[in-house]
Amino acid sequence: MLRAKVIGNVWASRRLEQIPAGAFLEVEIDGGAKLIAFDVLGSGVGETVLVATGSVAASWFPGPVAPPIDALIIGSIDPVPSATDTVKTRKK
């Protein structure tokens, strides 16, 4: 799994029938590398996500033939509150 930040949308008005409903998103992996990941969760620009790659990504889809997807967004990483956020919450 990779940790990445969604940095943009990729529009594909035409695509293979085998690819299910979802969106293509450009993500930047920790370290600066960029790739296109398929998203079925509804992730948005600026969100930090978990990306599965390779045959694991394609095998998630049901059916006899896996679609040609090698990067799949599988989760959204929640922001970790800072120490000052925790103090502010406790004072309320």
PyMOL Python script that loads the backbone (N, CA, C, O; Angstrom):
from pymol import cmd

cmd.read_pdbstr("""\
ATOM      1  N   MET A   1       0.832  -1.182   0.000  1.00  0.00           N
ATOM      2  CA  MET A   1       0.000   0.000   0.000  1.00  0.00           C
ATOM      3  C   MET A   1       0.873   1.241   0.000  1.00  0.00           C
ATOM      4  O   MET A   1       1.972   1.261   0.554  1.00  0.00           O
ATOM      5  N   LEU A   2       0.353   2.256  -0.630  1.00  0.00           N
ATOM      6  CA  LEU A   2       1.057   3.531  -0.697  1.00  0.00           C
ATOM      7  C   LEU A   2       0.197   4.628  -0.086  1.00  0.00           C
ATOM      8  O   LEU A   2      -1.030   4.597  -0.184  1.00  0.00           O
ATOM      9  N   ARG A   3       0.843   5.588   0.537  1.00  0.00           N
ATOM     10  CA  ARG A   3       0.163   6.778   1.032  1.00  0.00           C
ATOM     11  C   ARG A   3       0.336   7.845  -0.032  1.00  0.00           C
ATOM     12  O   ARG A   3       1.445   8.061  -0.521  1.00  0.00           O
ATOM     13  N   ALA A   4      -0.759   8.521  -0.397  1.00  0.00           N
ATOM     14  CA  ALA A   4      -0.687   9.511  -1.472  1.00  0.00           C
ATOM     15  C   ALA A   4      -1.678  10.639  -1.208  1.00  0.00           C
ATOM     16  O   ALA A   4      -2.598  10.508  -0.401  1.00  0.00           O
ATOM     17  N   LYS A   5      -1.466  11.745  -1.908  1.00  0.00           N
ATOM     18  CA  LYS A   5      -2.373  12.884  -1.834  1.00  0.00           C
ATOM     19  C   LYS A   5      -2.973  13.094  -3.218  1.00  0.00           C
ATOM     20  O   LYS A   5      -2.256  13.109  -4.219  1.00  0.00           O
ATOM     21  N   VAL A   6      -4.292  13.256  -3.269  1.00  0.00           N
ATOM     22  CA  VAL A   6      -4.975  13.492  -4.538  1.00  0.00           C
ATOM     23  C   VAL A   6      -4.649  14.914  -4.987  1.00  0.00           C
ATOM     24  O   VAL A   6      -4.887  15.877  -4.258  1.00  0.00           O
ATOM     25  N   ILE A   7      -4.098  15.033  -6.208  1.00  0.00           N
ATOM     26  CA  ILE A   7      -3.694  16.355  -6.698  1.00  0.00           C
ATOM     27  C   ILE A   7      -4.486  16.800  -7.924  1.00  0.00           C
ATOM     28  O   ILE A   7      -4.345  17.940  -8.367  1.00  0.00           O
ATOM     29  N   GLY A   8      -5.313  15.921  -8.476  1.00  0.00           N
ATOM     30  CA  GLY A   8      -6.084  16.349  -9.635  1.00  0.00           C
ATOM     31  C   GLY A   8      -6.969  15.259 -10.198  1.00  0.00           C
ATOM     32  O   GLY A   8      -6.833  14.085  -9.855  1.00  0.00           O
ATOM     33  N   ASN A   9      -7.877  15.666 -11.066  1.00  0.00           N
ATOM     34  CA  ASN A   9      -8.763  14.748 -11.779  1.00  0.00           C
ATOM     35  C   ASN A   9      -8.193  14.468 -13.153  1.00  0.00           C
ATOM     36  O   ASN A   9      -7.523  15.316 -13.744  1.00  0.00           O
ATOM     37  N   VAL A  10      -8.460  13.278 -13.659  1.00  0.00           N
ATOM     38  CA  VAL A  10      -8.083  12.915 -15.018  1.00  0.00           C
ATOM     39  C   VAL A  10      -9.375  12.559 -15.739  1.00  0.00           C
ATOM     40  O   VAL A  10     -10.070  11.624 -15.342  1.00  0.00           O
ATOM     41  N   TRP A  11      -9.695  13.285 -16.776  1.00  0.00           N
ATOM     42  CA  TRP A  11     -10.946  13.068 -17.491  1.00  0.00           C
ATOM     43  C   TRP A  11     -10.731  12.094 -18.636  1.00  0.00           C
ATOM     44  O   TRP A  11      -9.857  12.301 -19.477  1.00  0.00           O
ATOM     45  N   ALA A  12     -11.522  11.037 -18.670  1.00  0.00           N
ATOM     46  CA  ALA A  12     -11.459  10.038 -19.734  1.00  0.00           C
ATOM     47  C   ALA A  12     -12.881   9.850 -20.267  1.00  0.00           C
ATOM     48  O   ALA A  12     -13.650   9.047 -19.738  1.00  0.00           O
ATOM     49  N   SER A  13     -13.217  10.590 -21.307  1.00  0.00           N
ATOM     50  CA  SER A  13     -14.581  10.520 -21.841  1.00  0.00           C
ATOM     51  C   SER A  13     -14.847   9.196 -22.550  1.00  0.00           C
ATOM     52  O   SER A  13     -16.000   8.798 -22.713  1.00  0.00           O
ATOM     53  N   ARG A  14     -13.799   8.527 -22.964  1.00  0.00           N
ATOM     54  CA  ARG A  14     -13.926   7.202 -23.574  1.00  0.00           C
ATOM     55  C   ARG A  14     -13.024   6.251 -22.811  1.00  0.00           C
ATOM     56  O   ARG A  14     -11.869   6.568 -22.525  1.00  0.00           O
ATOM     57  N   ARG A  15     -13.559   5.076 -22.482  1.00  0.00           N
ATOM     58  CA  ARG A  15     -12.744   4.077 -21.798  1.00  0.00           C
ATOM     59  C   ARG A  15     -13.315   2.690 -22.046  1.00  0.00           C
ATOM     60  O   ARG A  15     -14.439   2.556 -22.528  1.00  0.00           O
ATOM     61  N   LEU A  16     -12.552   1.669 -21.721  1.00  0.00           N
ATOM     62  CA  LEU A  16     -12.952   0.292 -21.943  1.00  0.00           C
ATOM     63  C   LEU A  16     -14.215  -0.052 -21.162  1.00  0.00           C
ATOM     64  O   LEU A  16     -14.425   0.443 -20.055  1.00  0.00           O
ATOM     65  N   GLU A  17     -15.043  -0.893 -21.742  1.00  0.00           N
ATOM     66  CA  GLU A  17     -16.277  -1.334 -21.085  1.00  0.00           C
ATOM     67  C   GLU A  17     -15.992  -2.077 -19.783  1.00  0.00           C
ATOM     68  O   GLU A  17     -16.808  -2.033 -18.862  1.00  0.00           O
ATOM     69  N   GLN A  18     -14.869  -2.748 -19.689  1.00  0.00           N
ATOM     70  CA  GLN A  18     -14.533  -3.547 -18.512  1.00  0.00           C
ATOM     71  C   GLN A  18     -14.255  -2.702 -17.275  1.00  0.00           C
ATOM     72  O   GLN A  18     -14.270  -3.214 -16.155  1.00  0.00           O
ATOM     73  N   ILE A  19     -14.004  -1.423 -17.469  1.00  0.00           N
ATOM     74  CA  ILE A  19     -13.710  -0.552 -16.324  1.00  0.00           C
ATOM     75  C   ILE A  19     -15.032  -0.070 -15.737  1.00  0.00           C
ATOM     76  O   ILE A  19     -15.819   0.577 -16.427  1.00  0.00           O
ATOM     77  N   PRO A  20     -15.279  -0.384 -14.462  1.00  0.00           N
ATOM     78  CA  PRO A  20     -16.552  -0.026 -13.832  1.00  0.00           C
ATOM     79  C   PRO A  20     -16.680   1.477 -13.588  1.00  0.00           C
ATOM     80  O   PRO A  20     -15.769   2.250 -13.887  1.00  0.00           O
ATOM     81  N   ALA A  21     -17.816   1.869 -13.044  1.00  0.00           N
ATOM     82  CA  ALA A  21     -18.044   3.279 -12.710  1.00  0.00           C
ATOM     83  C   ALA A  21     -17.032   3.718 -11.660  1.00  0.00           C
ATOM     84  O   ALA A  21     -16.755   2.988 -10.709  1.00  0.00           O
ATOM     85  N   GLY A  22     -16.495   4.892 -11.834  1.00  0.00           N
ATOM     86  CA  GLY A  22     -15.497   5.433 -10.918  1.00  0.00           C
ATOM     87  C   GLY A  22     -14.747   6.548 -11.609  1.00  0.00           C
ATOM     88  O   GLY A  22     -15.061   6.911 -12.742  1.00  0.00           O
ATOM     89  N   ALA A  23     -13.762   7.087 -10.930  1.00  0.00           N
ATOM     90  CA  ALA A  23     -13.013   8.221 -11.469  1.00  0.00           C
ATOM     91  C   ALA A  23     -11.526   7.908 -11.492  1.00  0.00           C
ATOM     92  O   ALA A  23     -11.018   7.138 -10.677  1.00  0.00           O
ATOM     93  N   PHE A  24     -10.845   8.523 -12.444  1.00  0.00           N
ATOM     94  CA  PHE A  24      -9.386   8.466 -12.482  1.00  0.00           C
ATOM     95  C   PHE A  24      -8.865   9.728 -11.807  1.00  0.00           C
ATOM     96  O   PHE A  24      -9.270  10.837 -12.156  1.00  0.00           O
ATOM     97  N   LEU A  25      -7.970   9.559 -10.844  1.00  0.00           N
ATOM     98  CA  LEU A  25      -7.406  10.686 -10.114  1.00  0.00           C
ATOM     99  C   LEU A  25      -5.890  10.644 -10.184  1.00  0.00           C
ATOM    100  O   LEU A  25      -5.281   9.576 -10.135  1.00  0.00           O
ATOM    101  N   GLU A  26      -5.291  11.820 -10.300  1.00  0.00           N
ATOM    102  CA  GLU A  26      -3.840  11.897 -10.226  1.00  0.00           C
ATOM    103  C   GLU A  26      -3.467  12.036  -8.756  1.00  0.00           C
ATOM    104  O   GLU A  26      -4.008  12.882  -8.043  1.00  0.00           O
ATOM    105  N   VAL A  27      -2.539  11.199  -8.312  1.00  0.00           N
ATOM    106  CA  VAL A  27      -2.099  11.246  -6.923  1.00  0.00           C
ATOM    107  C   VAL A  27      -0.588  11.408  -6.870  1.00  0.00           C
ATOM    108  O   VAL A  27       0.133  10.979  -7.771  1.00  0.00           O
ATOM    109  N   GLU A  28      -0.132  12.027  -5.811  1.00  0.00           N
ATOM    110  CA  GLU A  28       1.305  12.178  -5.573  1.00  0.00           C
ATOM    111  C   GLU A  28       1.662  11.352  -4.354  1.00  0.00           C
ATOM    112  O   GLU A  28       1.142  11.574  -3.260  1.00  0.00           O
ATOM    113  N   ILE A  29       2.550  10.403  -4.556  1.00  0.00           N
ATOM    114  CA  ILE A  29       2.972   9.500  -3.494  1.00  0.00           C
ATOM    115  C   ILE A  29       4.015  10.205  -2.643  1.00  0.00           C
ATOM    116  O   ILE A  29       4.749  11.066  -3.128  1.00  0.00           O
ATOM    117  N   ASP A  30       4.073   9.830  -1.360  1.00  0.00           N
ATOM    118  CA  ASP A  30       5.130  10.355  -0.499  1.00  0.00           C
ATOM    119  C   ASP A  30       6.463  10.135  -1.213  1.00  0.00           C
ATOM    120  O   ASP A  30       6.770   9.012  -1.612  1.00  0.00           O
ATOM    121  N   GLY A  31       7.237  11.168  -1.373  1.00  0.00           N
ATOM    122  CA  GLY A  31       8.497  11.093  -2.102  1.00  0.00           C
ATOM    123  C   GLY A  31       8.430  11.834  -3.425  1.00  0.00           C
ATOM    124  O   GLY A  31       9.462  12.077  -4.050  1.00  0.00           O
ATOM    125  N   GLY A  32       7.211  12.204  -3.868  1.00  0.00           N
ATOM    126  CA  GLY A  32       7.083  13.049  -5.048  1.00  0.00           C
ATOM    127  C   GLY A  32       6.649  12.376  -6.332  1.00  0.00           C
ATOM    128  O   GLY A  32       6.270  13.070  -7.275  1.00  0.00           O
ATOM    129  N   ALA A  33       6.688  11.047  -6.413  1.00  0.00           N
ATOM    130  CA  ALA A  33       6.259  10.375  -7.643  1.00  0.00           C
ATOM    131  C   ALA A  33       4.751  10.549  -7.829  1.00  0.00           C
ATOM    132  O   ALA A  33       3.996  10.612  -6.859  1.00  0.00           O
ATOM    133  N   LYS A  34       4.328  10.624  -9.098  1.00  0.00           N
ATOM    134  CA  LYS A  34       2.908  10.795  -9.407  1.00  0.00           C
ATOM    135  C   LYS A  34       2.405   9.596 -10.201  1.00  0.00           C
ATOM    136  O   LYS A  34       3.147   8.998 -10.979  1.00  0.00           O
ATOM    137  N   LEU A  35       1.136   9.254  -9.996  1.00  0.00           N
ATOM    138  CA  LEU A  35       0.521   8.203 -10.784  1.00  0.00           C
ATOM    139  C   LEU A  35      -0.977   8.441 -10.869  1.00  0.00           C
ATOM    140  O   LEU A  35      -1.536   9.268 -10.149  1.00  0.00           O
ATOM    141  N   ILE A  36      -1.614   7.693 -11.767  1.00  0.00           N
ATOM    142  CA  ILE A  36      -3.063   7.770 -11.926  1.00  0.00           C
ATOM    143  C   ILE A  36      -3.651   6.578 -11.192  1.00  0.00           C
ATOM    144  O   ILE A  36      -3.244   5.440 -11.424  1.00  0.00           O
ATOM    145  N   ALA A  37      -4.608   6.834 -10.305  1.00  0.00           N
ATOM    146  CA  ALA A  37      -5.260   5.774  -9.543  1.00  0.00           C
ATOM    147  C   ALA A  37      -6.758   5.812  -9.815  1.00  0.00           C
ATOM    148  O   ALA A  37      -7.336   6.880 -10.019  1.00  0.00           O
ATOM    149  N   PHE A  38      -7.377   4.645  -9.816  1.00  0.00           N
ATOM    150  CA  PHE A  38      -8.814   4.549 -10.014  1.00  0.00           C
ATOM    151  C   PHE A  38      -9.484   4.678  -8.654  1.00  0.00           C
ATOM    152  O   PHE A  38      -9.015   4.115  -7.665  1.00  0.00           O
ATOM    153  N   ASP A  39     -10.585   5.425  -8.611  1.00  0.00           N
ATOM    154  CA  ASP A  39     -11.259   5.727  -7.344  1.00  0.00           C
ATOM    155  C   ASP A  39     -12.741   5.372  -7.430  1.00  0.00           C
ATOM    156  O   ASP A  39     -13.439   5.821  -8.338  1.00  0.00           O
ATOM    157  N   VAL A  40     -13.215   4.571  -6.489  1.00  0.00           N
ATOM    158  CA  VAL A  40     -14.643   4.262  -6.395  1.00  0.00           C
ATOM    159  C   VAL A  40     -15.242   4.828  -5.108  1.00  0.00           C
ATOM    160  O   VAL A  40     -16.429   4.640  -4.839  1.00  0.00           O
ATOM    161  N   LEU A  41     -14.425   5.519  -4.316  1.00  0.00           N
ATOM    162  CA  LEU A  41     -14.866   6.045  -3.027  1.00  0.00           C
ATOM    163  C   LEU A  41     -15.382   7.474  -3.084  1.00  0.00           C
ATOM    164  O   LEU A  41     -16.060   7.920  -2.158  1.00  0.00           O
ATOM    165  N   GLY A  42     -15.077   8.194  -4.144  1.00  0.00           N
ATOM    166  CA  GLY A  42     -15.476   9.594  -4.227  1.00  0.00           C
ATOM    167  C   GLY A  42     -14.464  10.526  -3.588  1.00  0.00           C
ATOM    168  O   GLY A  42     -14.837  11.570  -3.053  1.00  0.00           O
ATOM    169  N   SER A  43     -13.202  10.170  -3.634  1.00  0.00           N
ATOM    170  CA  SER A  43     -12.139  10.999  -3.048  1.00  0.00           C
ATOM    171  C   SER A  43     -12.023  12.315  -3.805  1.00  0.00           C
ATOM    172  O   SER A  43     -12.385  12.406  -4.979  1.00  0.00           O
ATOM    173  N   GLY A  44     -11.510  13.341  -3.111  1.00  0.00           N
ATOM    174  CA  GLY A  44     -11.386  14.650  -3.724  1.00  0.00           C
ATOM    175  C   GLY A  44      -9.974  15.196  -3.661  1.00  0.00           C
ATOM    176  O   GLY A  44      -9.122  14.686  -2.933  1.00  0.00           O
ATOM    177  N   VAL A  45      -9.743  16.238  -4.434  1.00  0.00           N
ATOM    178  CA  VAL A  45      -8.437  16.896  -4.472  1.00  0.00           C
ATOM    179  C   VAL A  45      -8.085  17.383  -3.068  1.00  0.00           C
ATOM    180  O   VAL A  45      -8.911  17.973  -2.373  1.00  0.00           O
ATOM    181  N   GLY A  46      -6.851  17.125  -2.671  1.00  0.00           N
ATOM    182  CA  GLY A  46      -6.364  17.528  -1.361  1.00  0.00           C
ATOM    183  C   GLY A  46      -6.474  16.434  -0.310  1.00  0.00           C
ATOM    184  O   GLY A  46      -5.885  16.544   0.765  1.00  0.00           O
ATOM    185  N   GLU A  47      -7.219  15.388  -0.610  1.00  0.00           N
ATOM    186  CA  GLU A  47      -7.422  14.302   0.343  1.00  0.00           C
ATOM    187  C   GLU A  47      -6.215  13.362   0.349  1.00  0.00           C
ATOM    188  O   GLU A  47      -5.618  13.099  -0.695  1.00  0.00           O
ATOM    189  N   THR A  48      -5.864  12.861   1.526  1.00  0.00           N
ATOM    190  CA  THR A  48      -4.807  11.873   1.658  1.00  0.00           C
ATOM    191  C   THR A  48      -5.447  10.492   1.626  1.00  0.00           C
ATOM    192  O   THR A  48      -6.406  10.226   2.351  1.00  0.00           O
ATOM    193  N   VAL A  49      -4.910   9.612   0.780  1.00  0.00           N
ATOM    194  CA  VAL A  49      -5.544   8.317   0.535  1.00  0.00           C
ATOM    195  C   VAL A  49      -4.542   7.171   0.604  1.00  0.00           C
ATOM    196  O   VAL A  49      -3.330   7.382   0.574  1.00  0.00           O
ATOM    197  N   LEU A  50      -5.073   5.955   0.698  1.00  0.00           N
ATOM    198  CA  LEU A  50      -4.279   4.735   0.588  1.00  0.00           C
ATOM    199  C   LEU A  50      -4.497   4.151  -0.791  1.00  0.00           C
ATOM    200  O   LEU A  50      -5.631   4.065  -1.262  1.00  0.00           O
ATOM    201  N   VAL A  51      -3.415   3.749  -1.441  1.00  0.00           N
ATOM    202  CA  VAL A  51      -3.496   3.219  -2.800  1.00  0.00           C
ATOM    203  C   VAL A  51      -2.896   1.816  -2.820  1.00  0.00           C
ATOM    204  O   VAL A  51      -1.765   1.607  -2.382  1.00  0.00           O
ATOM    205  N   ALA A  52      -3.673   0.853  -3.339  1.00  0.00           N
ATOM    206  CA  ALA A  52      -3.162  -0.497  -3.589  1.00  0.00           C
ATOM    207  C   ALA A  52      -2.727  -0.543  -5.047  1.00  0.00           C
ATOM    208  O   ALA A  52      -3.371   0.057  -5.908  1.00  0.00           O
ATOM    209  N   THR A  53      -1.643  -1.247  -5.325  1.00  0.00           N
ATOM    210  CA  THR A  53      -1.129  -1.299  -6.695  1.00  0.00           C
ATOM    211  C   THR A  53      -0.962  -2.741  -7.164  1.00  0.00           C
ATOM    212  O   THR A  53      -0.991  -3.683  -6.372  1.00  0.00           O
ATOM    213  N   GLY A  54      -0.788  -2.880  -8.467  1.00  0.00           N
ATOM    214  CA  GLY A  54      -0.514  -4.180  -9.068  1.00  0.00           C
ATOM    215  C   GLY A  54      -1.749  -5.056  -9.169  1.00  0.00           C
ATOM    216  O   GLY A  54      -2.874  -4.562  -9.244  1.00  0.00           O
ATOM    217  N   SER A  55      -1.524  -6.371  -9.169  1.00  0.00           N
ATOM    218  CA  SER A  55      -2.616  -7.314  -9.355  1.00  0.00           C
ATOM    219  C   SER A  55      -3.636  -7.252  -8.229  1.00  0.00           C
ATOM    220  O   SER A  55      -4.800  -7.598  -8.431  1.00  0.00           O
ATOM    221  N   VAL A  56      -3.218  -6.816  -7.049  1.00  0.00           N
ATOM    222  CA  VAL A  56      -4.150  -6.667  -5.928  1.00  0.00           C
ATOM    223  C   VAL A  56      -5.232  -5.647  -6.266  1.00  0.00           C
ATOM    224  O   VAL A  56      -6.401  -5.854  -5.940  1.00  0.00           O
ATOM    225  N   ALA A  57      -4.857  -4.561  -6.908  1.00  0.00           N
ATOM    226  CA  ALA A  57      -5.824  -3.516  -7.283  1.00  0.00           C
ATOM    227  C   ALA A  57      -6.853  -4.070  -8.262  1.00  0.00           C
ATOM    228  O   ALA A  57      -8.051  -3.861  -8.073  1.00  0.00           O
ATOM    229  N   ALA A  58      -6.417  -4.757  -9.283  1.00  0.00           N
ATOM    230  CA  ALA A  58      -7.335  -5.284 -10.302  1.00  0.00           C
ATOM    231  C   ALA A  58      -8.199  -6.412  -9.760  1.00  0.00           C
ATOM    232  O   ALA A  58      -9.356  -6.543 -10.159  1.00  0.00           O
ATOM    233  N   SER A  59      -7.667  -7.226  -8.864  1.00  0.00           N
ATOM    234  CA  SER A  59      -8.414  -8.377  -8.366  1.00  0.00           C
ATOM    235  C   SER A  59      -9.564  -7.995  -7.444  1.00  0.00           C
ATOM    236  O   SER A  59     -10.403  -8.841  -7.136  1.00  0.00           O
ATOM    237  N   TRP A  60      -9.625  -6.759  -7.002  1.00  0.00           N
ATOM    238  CA  TRP A  60     -10.718  -6.311  -6.141  1.00  0.00           C
ATOM    239  C   TRP A  60     -12.045  -6.332  -6.885  1.00  0.00           C
ATOM    240  O   TRP A  60     -13.094  -6.517  -6.266  1.00  0.00           O
ATOM    241  N   PHE A  61     -12.020  -6.147  -8.192  1.00  0.00           N
ATOM    242  CA  PHE A  61     -13.240  -6.079  -8.993  1.00  0.00           C
ATOM    243  C   PHE A  61     -13.773  -7.479  -9.279  1.00  0.00           C
ATOM    244  O   PHE A  61     -13.008  -8.371  -9.646  1.00  0.00           O
ATOM    245  N   PRO A  62     -15.102  -7.680  -9.111  1.00  0.00           N
ATOM    246  CA  PRO A  62     -15.671  -8.996  -9.381  1.00  0.00           C
ATOM    247  C   PRO A  62     -15.707  -9.291 -10.879  1.00  0.00           C
ATOM    248  O   PRO A  62     -15.577  -8.391 -11.709  1.00  0.00           O
ATOM    249  N   GLY A  63     -15.882 -10.548 -11.200  1.00  0.00           N
ATOM    250  CA  GLY A  63     -16.000 -10.933 -12.599  1.00  0.00           C
ATOM    251  C   GLY A  63     -14.892 -11.868 -13.014  1.00  0.00           C
ATOM    252  O   GLY A  63     -13.876 -11.990 -12.330  1.00  0.00           O
ATOM    253  N   PRO A  64     -15.093 -12.525 -14.135  1.00  0.00           N
ATOM    254  CA  PRO A  64     -14.113 -13.511 -14.587  1.00  0.00           C
ATOM    255  C   PRO A  64     -12.809 -12.891 -15.100  1.00  0.00           C
ATOM    256  O   PRO A  64     -11.756 -13.529 -15.053  1.00  0.00           O
ATOM    257  N   VAL A  65     -12.879 -11.658 -15.586  1.00  0.00           N
ATOM    258  CA  VAL A  65     -11.685 -10.995 -16.112  1.00  0.00           C
ATOM    259  C   VAL A  65     -11.481  -9.678 -15.361  1.00  0.00           C
ATOM    260  O   VAL A  65     -12.371  -8.827 -15.334  1.00  0.00           O
ATOM    261  N   ALA A  66     -10.323  -9.519 -14.764  1.00  0.00           N
ATOM    262  CA  ALA A  66     -10.027  -8.283 -14.026  1.00  0.00           C
ATOM    263  C   ALA A  66      -9.825  -7.130 -15.003  1.00  0.00           C
ATOM    264  O   ALA A  66      -9.203  -7.314 -16.050  1.00  0.00           O
ATOM    265  N   PRO A  67     -10.342  -5.939 -14.679  1.00  0.00           N
ATOM    266  CA  PRO A  67     -10.124  -4.792 -15.560  1.00  0.00           C
ATOM    267  C   PRO A  67      -8.652  -4.360 -15.514  1.00  0.00           C
ATOM    268  O   PRO A  67      -7.945  -4.674 -14.557  1.00  0.00           O
ATOM    269  N   PRO A  68      -8.192  -3.647 -16.537  1.00  0.00           N
ATOM    270  CA  PRO A  68      -6.785  -3.230 -16.592  1.00  0.00           C
ATOM    271  C   PRO A  68      -6.502  -2.023 -15.687  1.00  0.00           C
ATOM    272  O   PRO A  68      -6.216  -0.923 -16.160  1.00  0.00           O
ATOM    273  N   ILE A  69      -6.591  -2.261 -14.385  1.00  0.00           N
ATOM    274  CA  ILE A  69      -6.356  -1.207 -13.384  1.00  0.00           C
ATOM    275  C   ILE A  69      -5.218  -1.674 -12.493  1.00  0.00           C
ATOM    276  O   ILE A  69      -5.279  -2.762 -11.922  1.00  0.00           O
ATOM    277  N   ASP A  70      -4.174  -0.850 -12.373  1.00  0.00           N
ATOM    278  CA  ASP A  70      -3.048  -1.268 -11.534  1.00  0.00           C
ATOM    279  C   ASP A  70      -2.790  -0.344 -10.349  1.00  0.00           C
ATOM    280  O   ASP A  70      -1.783  -0.493  -9.656  1.00  0.00           O
ATOM    281  N   ALA A  71      -3.693   0.614 -10.110  1.00  0.00           N
ATOM    282  CA  ALA A  71      -3.618   1.455  -8.909  1.00  0.00           C
ATOM    283  C   ALA A  71      -5.049   1.792  -8.499  1.00  0.00           C
ATOM    284  O   ALA A  71      -5.802   2.367  -9.285  1.00  0.00           O
ATOM    285  N   LEU A  72      -5.426   1.438  -7.277  1.00  0.00           N
ATOM    286  CA  LEU A  72      -6.792   1.607  -6.786  1.00  0.00           C
ATOM    287  C   LEU A  72      -6.773   2.296  -5.431  1.00  0.00           C
ATOM    288  O   LEU A  72      -6.064   1.871  -4.519  1.00  0.00           O
ATOM    289  N   ILE A  73      -7.553   3.360  -5.306  1.00  0.00           N
ATOM    290  CA  ILE A  73      -7.687   4.034  -4.010  1.00  0.00           C
ATOM    291  C   ILE A  73      -8.593   3.165  -3.152  1.00  0.00           C
ATOM    292  O   ILE A  73      -9.740   2.905  -3.516  1.00  0.00           O
ATOM    293  N   ILE A  74      -8.074   2.713  -2.002  1.00  0.00           N
ATOM    294  CA  ILE A  74      -8.820   1.786  -1.158  1.00  0.00           C
ATOM    295  C   ILE A  74      -9.223   2.388   0.181  1.00  0.00           C
ATOM    296  O   ILE A  74      -9.940   1.745   0.949  1.00  0.00           O
ATOM    297  N   GLY A  75      -8.786   3.593   0.477  1.00  0.00           N
ATOM    298  CA  GLY A  75      -9.145   4.206   1.747  1.00  0.00           C
ATOM    299  C   GLY A  75      -8.764   5.667   1.803  1.00  0.00           C
ATOM    300  O   GLY A  75      -7.917   6.148   1.050  1.00  0.00           O
ATOM    301  N   SER A  76      -9.417   6.355   2.719  1.00  0.00           N
ATOM    302  CA  SER A  76      -9.144   7.770   2.963  1.00  0.00           C
ATOM    303  C   SER A  76      -8.501   7.890   4.334  1.00  0.00           C
ATOM    304  O   SER A  76      -9.031   7.368   5.315  1.00  0.00           O
ATOM    305  N   ILE A  77      -7.375   8.565   4.411  1.00  0.00           N
ATOM    306  CA  ILE A  77      -6.662   8.714   5.685  1.00  0.00           C
ATOM    307  C   ILE A  77      -7.189   9.951   6.405  1.00  0.00           C
ATOM    308  O   ILE A  77      -7.157  11.060   5.870  1.00  0.00           O
ATOM    309  N   ASP A  78      -7.664   9.746   7.606  1.00  0.00           N
ATOM    310  CA  ASP A  78      -8.176  10.852   8.415  1.00  0.00           C
ATOM    311  C   ASP A  78      -7.021  11.711   8.912  1.00  0.00           C
ATOM    312  O   ASP A  78      -5.956  11.194   9.250  1.00  0.00           O
ATOM    313  N   PRO A  79      -7.236  13.033   8.957  1.00  0.00           N
ATOM    314  CA  PRO A  79      -6.179  13.900   9.487  1.00  0.00           C
ATOM    315  C   PRO A  79      -5.974  13.627  10.977  1.00  0.00           C
ATOM    316  O   PRO A  79      -6.929  13.378  11.713  1.00  0.00           O
ATOM    317  N   VAL A  80      -4.729  13.679  11.401  1.00  0.00           N
ATOM    318  CA  VAL A  80      -4.406  13.484  12.812  1.00  0.00           C
ATOM    319  C   VAL A  80      -4.434  14.840  13.491  1.00  0.00           C
ATOM    320  O   VAL A  80      -3.730  15.755  13.064  1.00  0.00           O
ATOM    321  N   PRO A  81      -5.236  14.991  14.546  1.00  0.00           N
ATOM    322  CA  PRO A  81      -5.275  16.293  15.218  1.00  0.00           C
ATOM    323  C   PRO A  81      -3.942  16.618  15.879  1.00  0.00           C
ATOM    324  O   PRO A  81      -3.275  15.741  16.428  1.00  0.00           O
ATOM    325  N   SER A  82      -3.569  17.884  15.818  1.00  0.00           N
ATOM    326  CA  SER A  82      -2.330  18.306  16.464  1.00  0.00           C
ATOM    327  C   SER A  82      -2.564  18.450  17.960  1.00  0.00           C
ATOM    328  O   SER A  82      -3.707  18.413  18.417  1.00  0.00           O
ATOM    329  N   ALA A  83      -1.502  18.612  18.719  1.00  0.00           N
ATOM    330  CA  ALA A  83      -1.610  18.775  20.172  1.00  0.00           C
ATOM    331  C   ALA A  83      -2.430  20.011  20.508  1.00  0.00           C
ATOM    332  O   ALA A  83      -3.190  19.992  21.476  1.00  0.00           O
ATOM    333  N   THR A  84      -2.298  21.091  19.734  1.00  0.00           N
ATOM    334  CA  THR A  84      -3.066  22.304  20.023  1.00  0.00           C
ATOM    335  C   THR A  84      -4.545  22.100  19.726  1.00  0.00           C
ATOM    336  O   THR A  84      -5.388  22.681  20.409  1.00  0.00           O
ATOM    337  N   ASP A  85      -4.885  21.288  18.721  1.00  0.00           N
ATOM    338  CA  ASP A  85      -6.292  20.984  18.442  1.00  0.00           C
ATOM    339  C   ASP A  85      -6.907  20.224  19.606  1.00  0.00           C
ATOM    340  O   ASP A  85      -8.055  20.475  19.974  1.00  0.00           O
ATOM    341  N   THR A  86      -6.157  19.301  20.188  1.00  0.00           N
ATOM    342  CA  THR A  86      -6.634  18.498  21.315  1.00  0.00           C
ATOM    343  C   THR A  86      -6.882  19.395  22.520  1.00  0.00           C
ATOM    344  O   THR A  86      -7.894  19.237  23.202  1.00  0.00           O
ATOM    345  N   VAL A  87      -5.983  20.330  22.796  1.00  0.00           N
ATOM    346  CA  VAL A  87      -6.144  21.248  23.920  1.00  0.00           C
ATOM    347  C   VAL A  87      -7.370  22.115  23.719  1.00  0.00           C
ATOM    348  O   VAL A  87      -8.137  22.309  24.662  1.00  0.00           O
ATOM    349  N   LYS A  88      -7.583  22.645  22.517  1.00  0.00           N
ATOM    350  CA  LYS A  88      -8.750  23.479  22.230  1.00  0.00           C
ATOM    351  C   LYS A  88     -10.039  22.693  22.436  1.00  0.00           C
ATOM    352  O   LYS A  88     -11.007  23.241  22.963  1.00  0.00           O
ATOM    353  N   THR A  89     -10.076  21.440  22.041  1.00  0.00           N
ATOM    354  CA  THR A  89     -11.263  20.623  22.174  1.00  0.00           C
ATOM    355  C   THR A  89     -11.578  20.364  23.637  1.00  0.00           C
ATOM    356  O   THR A  89     -12.746  20.375  24.025  1.00  0.00           O
ATOM    357  N   ARG A  90     -10.581  20.135  24.443  1.00  0.00           N
ATOM    358  CA  ARG A  90     -10.780  19.842  25.873  1.00  0.00           C
ATOM    359  C   ARG A  90     -11.310  21.062  26.621  1.00  0.00           C
ATOM    360  O   ARG A  90     -12.040  20.901  27.599  1.00  0.00           O
ATOM    361  N   LYS A  91     -10.967  22.270  26.195  1.00  0.00           N
ATOM    362  CA  LYS A  91     -11.379  23.483  26.911  1.00  0.00           C
ATOM    363  C   LYS A  91     -12.863  23.786  26.725  1.00  0.00           C
ATOM    364  O   LYS A  91     -13.436  24.537  27.515  1.00  0.00           O
ATOM    365  N   LYS A  92     -13.484  23.230  25.717  1.00  0.00           N
ATOM    366  CA  LYS A  92     -14.901  23.532  25.440  1.00  0.00           C
ATOM    367  C   LYS A  92     -15.828  22.896  26.437  1.00  0.00           C
ATOM    368  O   LYS A  92     -17.044  23.056  26.339  1.00  0.00           O
TER     369      LYS A  92
END
""", "prot")
cmd.dss("prot")
cmd.show_as("cartoon", "prot")
cmd.util.cbc("prot")
cmd.orient("prot")
